Protein backbone atom coordinates (compact mmCIF):
# COMPACT_ATOMS: atom_id res chain seq x y z
CA UNK A 1 0.00 0.00 0.00
CA UNK A 2 1.51 3.35 -0.96
CA UNK A 3 1.70 6.38 1.34
CA UNK A 4 -1.11 8.32 -0.39
CA UNK A 5 -3.49 5.36 -0.08
CA UNK A 6 -2.58 5.06 3.62
CA UNK A 7 -3.43 8.72 4.20
CA UNK A 8 -6.75 8.39 2.34
CA UNK A 9 -7.60 5.24 4.30
CA UNK A 10 -6.59 6.92 7.55
CA UNK A 11 -8.76 9.92 6.70
CA UNK A 12 -11.74 7.61 6.22
CA UNK A 13 -10.95 5.65 9.40
CA UNK A 14 -10.42 8.73 11.55
CA UNK A 15 -13.69 10.44 10.60
CA UNK A 16 -15.38 8.24 13.14
CA UNK A 17 -14.91 8.84 16.85
CA UNK A 18 -14.49 5.14 17.53
CA UNK A 19 -11.95 2.94 15.83
CA UNK A 20 -12.18 -0.81 15.43
CA UNK A 21 -9.21 -3.00 16.25
CA UNK A 22 -9.40 -6.58 15.16
CA UNK A 23 -7.40 -9.58 16.18
CA UNK A 24 -8.87 -12.70 14.63
CA UNK A 25 -12.53 -12.78 15.65
CA UNK A 26 -12.34 -10.44 18.67
CA UNK A 27 -13.09 -6.88 17.55
CA UNK A 28 -12.53 -4.13 20.09
CA UNK A 29 -13.74 -0.56 19.77
CA UNK A 30 -11.34 2.14 20.88
CA UNK A 31 -11.83 5.86 21.34
CA UNK A 32 -9.58 8.05 19.24
CA UNK A 33 -7.62 8.89 22.41
CA UNK A 34 -6.96 5.20 23.01
CA UNK A 35 -5.91 4.70 19.39
CA UNK A 36 -3.62 7.74 19.64
CA UNK A 37 -2.11 6.27 22.82
CA UNK A 38 -1.41 3.03 20.94
CA UNK A 39 0.37 5.05 18.24
CA UNK A 40 2.43 6.83 20.90
CA UNK A 41 3.41 3.51 22.50
CA UNK A 42 4.51 2.12 19.15
CA UNK A 43 6.56 5.25 18.36
CA UNK A 44 8.15 5.18 21.80
CA UNK A 45 9.00 1.48 21.45
CA UNK A 46 10.42 2.06 17.97
CA UNK A 47 12.78 4.72 19.36
CA UNK A 48 14.76 1.99 21.16
CA UNK A 49 15.62 -0.20 18.17
CA UNK A 50 16.42 -0.18 14.49
CA UNK A 51 14.20 -3.06 13.45
CA UNK A 52 11.68 -2.50 10.64
CA UNK A 53 8.44 -0.82 11.68
CA UNK A 54 6.40 -3.90 10.78
CA UNK A 55 8.44 -5.90 13.28
CA UNK A 56 7.87 -3.28 16.00
CA UNK A 57 4.13 -3.39 15.35
CA UNK A 58 4.11 -7.19 15.39
CA UNK A 59 6.28 -7.38 18.53
CA UNK A 60 3.99 -5.00 20.43
CA UNK A 61 0.61 -6.27 19.16
CA UNK A 62 0.03 -8.54 22.16
CA UNK A 63 0.40 -5.53 24.47
CA UNK A 64 -2.95 -4.22 23.19
CA UNK A 65 -6.23 -6.00 23.76
CA UNK A 66 -7.56 -6.65 20.27
CA UNK A 67 -4.16 -5.97 18.65
CA UNK A 68 -2.89 -2.78 17.06
CA UNK A 69 -5.74 -0.75 15.60
CA UNK A 70 -5.73 0.50 12.02
CA UNK A 71 -5.51 4.16 13.06
CA UNK A 72 -2.39 3.61 15.18
CA UNK A 73 -0.79 1.48 12.49
CA UNK A 74 -1.50 4.00 9.71
CA UNK A 75 -0.35 6.98 11.78
CA UNK A 76 2.90 5.29 12.79
CA UNK A 77 3.58 4.26 9.19
CA UNK A 78 2.85 7.81 8.04
CA UNK A 79 5.19 9.26 10.66
CA UNK A 80 7.95 6.91 9.60
CA UNK A 81 7.47 7.92 5.95
CA UNK A 82 7.57 11.64 6.83
CA UNK A 83 9.90 11.55 9.84
CA UNK A 84 12.63 13.74 8.34
CA UNK A 85 10.11 16.46 7.47
CA UNK A 86 8.41 16.17 10.87
CA UNK A 87 11.71 16.33 12.75
CA UNK A 88 12.78 19.37 10.73
CA UNK A 89 9.51 21.09 11.64
CA UNK A 90 9.90 20.23 15.33
CA UNK A 91 13.48 21.56 15.28
CA UNK A 92 12.31 24.93 13.96
CA UNK A 93 10.14 25.44 17.05
CA UNK A 94 12.68 24.50 19.72
CA UNK A 95 14.38 27.18 21.77
CA UNK A 96 17.79 28.37 20.62
CA UNK A 97 20.46 25.86 21.58
CA UNK A 98 18.06 22.92 21.69
CA UNK A 99 18.16 19.94 19.34
CA UNK A 100 16.05 16.82 18.94
CA UNK A 101 18.68 14.80 20.79
CA UNK A 102 18.02 16.85 23.92
CA UNK A 103 14.30 15.92 23.99
CA UNK A 104 13.26 12.81 25.93
CA UNK A 105 12.16 9.88 23.80
CA UNK A 106 8.64 10.06 25.19
CA UNK A 107 8.24 13.78 24.45
CA UNK A 108 9.73 13.37 20.98
CA UNK A 109 7.30 10.54 20.19
CA UNK A 110 4.41 12.71 21.40
CA UNK A 111 5.58 15.70 19.35
CA UNK A 112 6.01 13.58 16.21
CA UNK A 113 2.49 12.22 16.64
CA UNK A 114 0.96 15.68 17.14
CA UNK A 115 2.94 17.32 14.32
CA UNK A 116 1.85 14.51 11.99
CA UNK A 117 -1.82 14.87 12.89
CA UNK A 118 -1.72 18.67 12.60
CA UNK A 119 0.17 18.67 9.31
CA UNK A 120 -1.33 15.72 7.46
CA UNK A 121 -4.76 14.93 8.94
CA UNK A 122 -7.20 17.69 8.06
CA UNK A 123 -10.17 16.10 9.80
CA UNK A 124 -8.64 16.42 13.28
CA UNK A 125 -8.83 19.94 14.74
CA UNK A 126 -5.41 21.30 15.70
CA UNK A 127 -6.64 22.02 19.22
CA UNK A 128 -7.61 18.36 19.69
CA UNK A 129 -4.15 17.17 18.60
CA UNK A 130 -2.50 19.64 20.99
CA UNK A 131 -4.77 18.71 23.90
CA UNK A 132 -4.25 15.00 23.35
CA UNK A 133 -0.48 15.51 23.14
CA UNK A 134 -0.49 17.43 26.42
CA UNK A 135 -2.55 14.67 28.07
CA UNK A 136 -0.10 12.01 26.82
CA UNK A 137 2.81 14.10 28.14
CA UNK A 138 1.11 14.41 31.54
CA UNK A 139 0.66 10.64 31.65
CA UNK A 140 4.02 9.45 30.24
CA UNK A 141 6.59 12.13 31.07
CA UNK A 142 7.84 13.80 34.20
CA UNK A 143 6.52 17.35 33.98
CA UNK A 144 7.27 17.83 30.26
CA UNK A 145 3.70 18.68 29.27
CA UNK A 146 4.45 22.44 29.37
CA UNK A 147 7.35 21.93 26.96
CA UNK A 148 5.15 19.88 24.59
CA UNK A 149 2.39 22.50 24.79
CA UNK A 150 4.87 25.33 24.12
CA UNK A 151 6.38 23.70 21.04
CA UNK A 152 2.97 22.81 19.62
CA UNK A 153 1.57 26.26 20.45
CA UNK A 154 4.40 27.94 18.53
CA UNK A 155 3.77 25.60 15.59
CA UNK A 156 0.02 26.32 15.55
CA UNK A 157 0.62 30.09 15.73
CA UNK A 158 3.04 29.92 12.80
CA UNK A 159 0.48 28.03 10.71
CA UNK A 160 -2.20 30.60 11.51
CA UNK A 161 0.11 33.46 10.45
CA UNK A 162 0.82 31.92 7.04
C-alpha positions as CSV (number, residue, x, y, z in Angstrom):
1,X,0.0,0.0,0.0
2,X,1.5,3.4,-1.0
3,X,1.7,6.4,1.3
4,X,-1.1,8.3,-0.4
5,X,-3.5,5.4,-0.1
6,X,-2.6,5.1,3.6
7,X,-3.4,8.7,4.2
8,X,-6.7,8.4,2.3
9,X,-7.6,5.2,4.3
10,X,-6.6,6.9,7.5
11,X,-8.8,9.9,6.7
12,X,-11.7,7.6,6.2
13,X,-10.9,5.6,9.4
14,X,-10.4,8.7,11.6
15,X,-13.7,10.4,10.6
16,X,-15.4,8.2,13.1
17,X,-14.9,8.8,16.8
18,X,-14.5,5.1,17.5
19,X,-11.9,2.9,15.8
20,X,-12.2,-0.8,15.4
21,X,-9.2,-3.0,16.3
22,X,-9.4,-6.6,15.2
23,X,-7.4,-9.6,16.2
24,X,-8.9,-12.7,14.6
25,X,-12.5,-12.8,15.6
26,X,-12.3,-10.4,18.7
27,X,-13.1,-6.9,17.5
28,X,-12.5,-4.1,20.1
29,X,-13.7,-0.6,19.8
30,X,-11.3,2.1,20.9
31,X,-11.8,5.9,21.3
32,X,-9.6,8.0,19.2
33,X,-7.6,8.9,22.4
34,X,-7.0,5.2,23.0
35,X,-5.9,4.7,19.4
36,X,-3.6,7.7,19.6
37,X,-2.1,6.3,22.8
38,X,-1.4,3.0,20.9
39,X,0.4,5.0,18.2
40,X,2.4,6.8,20.9
41,X,3.4,3.5,22.5
42,X,4.5,2.1,19.1
43,X,6.6,5.2,18.4
44,X,8.2,5.2,21.8
45,X,9.0,1.5,21.5
46,X,10.4,2.1,18.0
47,X,12.8,4.7,19.4
48,X,14.8,2.0,21.2
49,X,15.6,-0.2,18.2
50,X,16.4,-0.2,14.5
51,X,14.2,-3.1,13.5
52,X,11.7,-2.5,10.6
53,X,8.4,-0.8,11.7
54,X,6.4,-3.9,10.8
55,X,8.4,-5.9,13.3
56,X,7.9,-3.3,16.0
57,X,4.1,-3.4,15.3
58,X,4.1,-7.2,15.4
59,X,6.3,-7.4,18.5
60,X,4.0,-5.0,20.4
61,X,0.6,-6.3,19.2
62,X,0.0,-8.5,22.2
63,X,0.4,-5.5,24.5
64,X,-2.9,-4.2,23.2
65,X,-6.2,-6.0,23.8
66,X,-7.6,-6.6,20.3
67,X,-4.2,-6.0,18.7
68,X,-2.9,-2.8,17.1
69,X,-5.7,-0.7,15.6
70,X,-5.7,0.5,12.0
71,X,-5.5,4.2,13.1
72,X,-2.4,3.6,15.2
73,X,-0.8,1.5,12.5
74,X,-1.5,4.0,9.7
75,X,-0.3,7.0,11.8
76,X,2.9,5.3,12.8
77,X,3.6,4.3,9.2
78,X,2.8,7.8,8.0
79,X,5.2,9.3,10.7
80,X,8.0,6.9,9.6
81,X,7.5,7.9,6.0
82,X,7.6,11.6,6.8
83,X,9.9,11.6,9.8
84,X,12.6,13.7,8.3
85,X,10.1,16.5,7.5
86,X,8.4,16.2,10.9
87,X,11.7,16.3,12.7
88,X,12.8,19.4,10.7
89,X,9.5,21.1,11.6
90,X,9.9,20.2,15.3
91,X,13.5,21.6,15.3
92,X,12.3,24.9,14.0
93,X,10.1,25.4,17.1
94,X,12.7,24.5,19.7
95,X,14.4,27.2,21.8
96,X,17.8,28.4,20.6
97,X,20.5,25.9,21.6
98,X,18.1,22.9,21.7
99,X,18.2,19.9,19.3
100,X,16.1,16.8,18.9
101,X,18.7,14.8,20.8
102,X,18.0,16.8,23.9
103,X,14.3,15.9,24.0
104,X,13.3,12.8,25.9
105,X,12.2,9.9,23.8
106,X,8.6,10.1,25.2
107,X,8.2,13.8,24.5
108,X,9.7,13.4,21.0
109,X,7.3,10.5,20.2
110,X,4.4,12.7,21.4
111,X,5.6,15.7,19.4
112,X,6.0,13.6,16.2
113,X,2.5,12.2,16.6
114,X,1.0,15.7,17.1
115,X,2.9,17.3,14.3
116,X,1.9,14.5,12.0
117,X,-1.8,14.9,12.9
118,X,-1.7,18.7,12.6
119,X,0.2,18.7,9.3
120,X,-1.3,15.7,7.5
121,X,-4.8,14.9,8.9
122,X,-7.2,17.7,8.1
123,X,-10.2,16.1,9.8
124,X,-8.6,16.4,13.3
125,X,-8.8,19.9,14.7
126,X,-5.4,21.3,15.7
127,X,-6.6,22.0,19.2
128,X,-7.6,18.4,19.7
129,X,-4.2,17.2,18.6
130,X,-2.5,19.6,21.0
131,X,-4.8,18.7,23.9
132,X,-4.3,15.0,23.4
133,X,-0.5,15.5,23.1
134,X,-0.5,17.4,26.4
135,X,-2.5,14.7,28.1
136,X,-0.1,12.0,26.8
137,X,2.8,14.1,28.1
138,X,1.1,14.4,31.5
139,X,0.7,10.6,31.6
140,X,4.0,9.5,30.2
141,X,6.6,12.1,31.1
142,X,7.8,13.8,34.2
143,X,6.5,17.4,34.0
144,X,7.3,17.8,30.3
145,X,3.7,18.7,29.3
146,X,4.4,22.4,29.4
147,X,7.3,21.9,27.0
148,X,5.2,19.9,24.6
149,X,2.4,22.5,24.8
150,X,4.9,25.3,24.1
151,X,6.4,23.7,21.0
152,X,3.0,22.8,19.6
153,X,1.6,26.3,20.4
154,X,4.4,27.9,18.5
155,X,3.8,25.6,15.6
156,X,0.0,26.3,15.6
157,X,0.6,30.1,15.7
158,X,3.0,29.9,12.8
159,X,0.5,28.0,10.7
160,X,-2.2,30.6,11.5
161,X,0.1,33.5,10.5
162,X,0.8,31.9,7.0
